[in-house]
């Protein structure tokens, strides 16, 4: 059985990949087993939800108990990967900023030390739409949808909030840098948007499971406006941060 982890920062495509993994017959996939909210991780472990709130109806079964926050991850991972299953691959979702402190934080070292674990990492080329996507989802409480996008929304981000989010979403867990190339598959968000079926074919081959003829995403893109349109104080922020590392976020976006 192939063990694996799906990782990346929020708003970089991990949830839409999760949907395809969940429905592959050769894959047993769990959501965010180390989410900071114990109620959320319980739903993810029971396979009642996926991606911290995507309610699965009906739940696919094969749920497990969630990992208590005070429990070291090593014992939990042993039970998770040691459970009897007919599937050829077993994995879960671990965002790059989850389990970075506390008793569960040993999960990263345990996973990297286990040479049988493969990592699938999502990345997004530009940081500005990641920040805008997070603010929009936080404001509307719509983190993902399988319906047509609702009416466009606009918002203001304060300078302090922009700095906080930029610092957060540029973070990449240092354990990922220790991985050998053959254990890591990087998938760009932009490729997920333009060729979802091709990305999933690469992913399934990486895990050593059958590749379906064509895979369609179960979720739809929510954004209907560009960052310049939905961020009402776009110009003000750009001018305020001009010449700084945060100003380069705007330069990078405009130079795409």
C-alpha positions in Angstrom: 0.0 0.0 0.0 1.3 3.5 -0.9 1.1 6.0 1.9 0.8 9.7 1.0 0.1 13.2 2.2 -1.6 16.0 0.3 -0.1 19.4 1.4 0.0 23.0 0.4 -1.2 26.3 1.7 -5.0 27.2 1.8 -6.5 28.4 -1.4 -4.0 26.6 -3.6 -6.1 23.8 -4.9 -5.9 21.1 -2.2 -9.6 20.7 -1.8 -10.4 20.2 -5.5 -7.7 17.5 -5.6 -9.1 16.0 -2.4 -12.5 15.5 -4.1 -10.9 13.4 -6.9 -8.8 11.4 -4.5 -11.9 10.7 -2.4 -13.8 9.1 -5.3 -11.0 7.0 -6.7 -11.7 3.3 -5.9 -8.1 2.4 -5.3 -7.5 5.3 -2.8 -8.6 5.6 0.8 -8.4 9.4 1.5 -9.0 11.4 4.6 -9.3 15.2 5.0 -7.5 17.5 7.5 -6.7 15.0 10.3 -4.6 17.7 12.1 -6.9 20.7 11.7 -6.6 23.1 14.7 -10.4 22.7 15.5 -11.0 19.3 17.1 -14.6 19.2 15.9 -13.4 19.7 12.3 -10.8 17.0 12.6 -13.4 14.6 14.0 -15.5 15.1 10.9 -12.5 14.7 8.6 -11.4 11.5 10.4 -15.0 10.1 10.2 -15.1 11.0 6.5 -18.2 13.0 7.0 -16.5 16.1 5.7 -13.6 16.9 3.4 -11.6 20.1 3.3 -12.7 21.4 6.7 -16.4 21.6 6.0 -17.3 20.1 2.6 -20.1 17.9 3.9 -20.1 14.4 2.2 -23.5 13.1 1.5 -23.6 10.2 1.9 -20.4 9.7 3.9 -18.3 7.0 2.2 -17.5 5.1 5.3 -14.1 3.7 6.6 -13.9 6.5 9.2 -11.5 6.4 12.1 -11.1 8.1 15.4 -9.5 11.6 15.3 -6.1 12.3 16.9 -6.4 14.2 20.2 -4.5 17.5 20.3 -2.4 16.3 23.3 -1.4 13.0 21.6 1.9 12.7 19.8 1.3 12.0 16.1 3.6 9.0 15.8 1.2 6.5 17.4 -1.7 7.9 15.5 0.0 7.6 12.1 0.9 4.0 13.0 -2.7 3.2 13.5 -3.9 5.2 10.5 -1.5 3.6 8.0 -1.8 0.2 9.7 -5.5 -0.2 9.3 -6.6 -3.1 7.0 -7.8 -1.8 3.6 -8.3 -3.2 0.1 -7.2 0.1 -1.5 -3.7 0.5 -3.0 -3.1 4.0 -1.6 -3.9 5.6 1.7 -3.4 9.3 2.6 -4.7 12.5 4.1 -4.6 16.2 3.8 -2.1 18.2 5.9 -1.9 21.9 5.2 1.6 23.4 5.4 0.7 25.6 8.4 -1.1 22.8 10.4 0.5 21.0 13.4 3.4 23.4 13.5 3.4 23.5 17.3 2.2 21.4 20.2 2.0 17.7 20.8 0.9 16.9 17.2 3.8 18.8 15.7 5.9 15.6 15.4 3.7 14.6 12.5 6.0 16.4 10.0 9.2 14.7 11.2 7.4 11.3 11.3 6.1 11.6 7.8 9.5 12.8 6.3 11.4 10.1 8.2 9.1 7.4 6.7 10.6 6.7 3.3 7.4 5.0 2.2 5.4 8.2 2.4 5.0 10.3 -0.7 4.0 14.0 -0.7 1.7 15.8 -3.2 2.2 19.6 -2.8 0.1 22.3 -4.4 1.5 25.7 -5.2 0.1 28.9 -6.6 2.3 31.1 -8.8 1.0 34.5 -7.5 0.4 35.4 -3.9 -2.1 38.3 -4.4 -5.1 36.1 -5.6 -4.4 33.7 -2.7 -4.8 36.6 -0.2 -7.9 37.8 -2.0 -9.4 34.4 -2.1 -8.9 33.8 1.6 -10.5 37.2 2.5 -13.4 36.6 0.2 -14.1 33.1 1.6 -13.7 34.4 5.2 -16.2 37.2 4.5 -18.8 35.2 2.6 -18.3 31.9 4.5 -18.2 30.2 1.1 -14.9 28.2 1.0 -15.9 26.0 -2.0 -18.9 25.2 -4.1 -20.2 22.9 -6.8 -22.6 25.4 -8.1 -22.3 28.4 -10.3 -20.5 31.3 -8.6 -22.7 33.7 -6.7 -22.7 37.5 -7.2 -19.3 39.1 -7.1 -18.2 40.7 -3.9 -15.7 43.5 -3.2 -13.8 44.2 0.0 -11.1 46.2 1.7 -8.0 44.8 3.3 -6.1 46.9 5.9 -2.4 47.2 5.6 -1.8 45.2 8.8 -4.1 42.4 7.7 -2.4 42.3 4.3 1.0 41.9 5.9 -0.3 39.2 8.2 -1.8 37.2 5.4 1.2 37.7 3.1 3.5 36.3 5.8 1.2 33.4 6.4 0.7 32.4 2.8 4.4 32.6 1.9 5.2 30.1 4.6 6.2 26.6 3.6 6.9 24.0 6.2 10.7 23.4 6.4 10.2 19.7 6.5 9.2 19.8 2.8 12.7 21.0 1.9 14.2 17.7 3.2 12.2 15.5 0.8 13.9 13.7 -2.0 12.5 14.6 -5.4 11.2 11.1 -6.1 9.0 11.4 -3.0 7.4 14.7 -4.0 5.0 15.7 -6.7 4.4 19.5 -7.1 1.2 20.5 -8.9 0.6 24.2 -9.8 -2.8 25.7 -9.2 -2.7 27.2 -12.6 -2.3 23.7 -14.1 -5.2 22.5 -12.0 -7.3 25.3 -13.6 -6.2 24.6 -17.2 -5.9 20.8 -17.2 -7.5 19.2 -14.2 -7.7 15.8 -15.8 -4.0 15.9 -16.8 -3.0 16.9 -13.3 -5.0 14.0 -11.8 -3.4 11.6 -14.3 0.0 12.7 -13.0 -1.1 12.3 -9.4 -2.6 8.9 -9.9 0.5 7.6 -11.7 2.6 9.0 -8.9 0.6 7.0 -6.4 0.7 3.9 -8.5 -3.0 3.5 -9.0 -5.2 3.2 -12.1 -5.6 6.3 -14.2 -9.3 7.0 -15.2 -9.9 8.1 -18.8 -11.0 11.5 -17.7 -11.5 13.2 -14.3 -13.7 16.2 -13.8 -13.5 18.5 -10.8 -16.3 18.3 -8.3 -15.9 22.0 -7.3 -16.2 25.2 -9.3 -14.1 28.3 -9.2 -15.6 30.9 -7.0 -13.8 34.1 -8.1 -15.5 36.2 -10.8 -13.3 39.3 -10.4 -9.6 39.9 -10.6 -7.8 41.2 -7.5 -7.7 44.7 -9.0 -11.5 44.6 -9.2 -12.5 42.9 -5.9 -9.9 44.6 -3.7 -11.4 48.1 -3.4 -8.2 49.7 -1.9 -5.9 47.9 -4.4 -4.2 51.1 -5.5 -3.8 52.5 -2.0 -2.1 49.3 -0.8 0.1 49.1 -3.8 1.3 52.7 -3.2 1.8 52.1 0.5 4.0 49.1 0.1 5.9 50.3 -3.0 9.6 49.5 -2.8 9.1 46.8 -0.1 8.8 43.0 -0.2 5.0 43.4 0.1 5.0 45.8 -2.9 6.6 43.1 -5.0 3.5 41.0 -4.5 1.6 43.6 -6.6 4.5 43.8 -9.1 4.5 40.1 -9.5 0.8 40.0 -10.1 0.9 42.8 -12.7 3.9 41.3 -14.4 2.3 37.9 -15.0 
